[in-house]
Amino acid sequence: MRRSEPDTRKTYASLRVMGDDLDPEQVTRILRVVPTTAYAKGDKYPAAGGRELVGRTGVWLLSTDGLVASDNLHHHLAFILGILVPGRQDVGPLTQLHSLLAHRKRLSADIGCFWHGRFGVKRPSVPRIVSEIAKLIPADVETDFDTDSEEADRRRA
């Protein structure tokens, strides 16, 4: 990966749909992309350490971690937006996801933004278009932004 943002340690974005009434295959058909992880309520899914868990609710998750070769959060968010609106004339996935969430009241969605940077650097901003698209889904935009401690940054140097 090219280090276009040398102050960034790690960054990625995600799109998640969840709820008791979730049919993960339906979301996959709507968004036309294979998720990072997906399971329905009551399904078994692999967990850390080789364990298997049972979903307490359904989850469909697409993470850009390892998919987008950039350390710029905006590139990761652009990837997610490109799934929702694949072309200027193609808003089908966005409108179909909106319809799914509107008709199944026990479903929700969010767009996650993760960023970790060096001590003292300015945290990235979430572009307004992300918030506007999220409102159309509707989805929450969640951020997890953090920096190294001063001591940890000195140890890395």
PyMOL commands that set and color helices and strands:
alter all, ss='L'
color gray80, all
select helices_A, chain A and resi 24-31+48-50+73-84+92-103+128-136+150-156
alter helices_A, ss='H'
color red, helices_A
select strands_A, chain A and resi 8-19+37-39+44-46+52-54+58-63+107-117+140-147
alter strands_A, ss='S'
color yellow, strands_A
deselect
rebuild
show_as cartoon
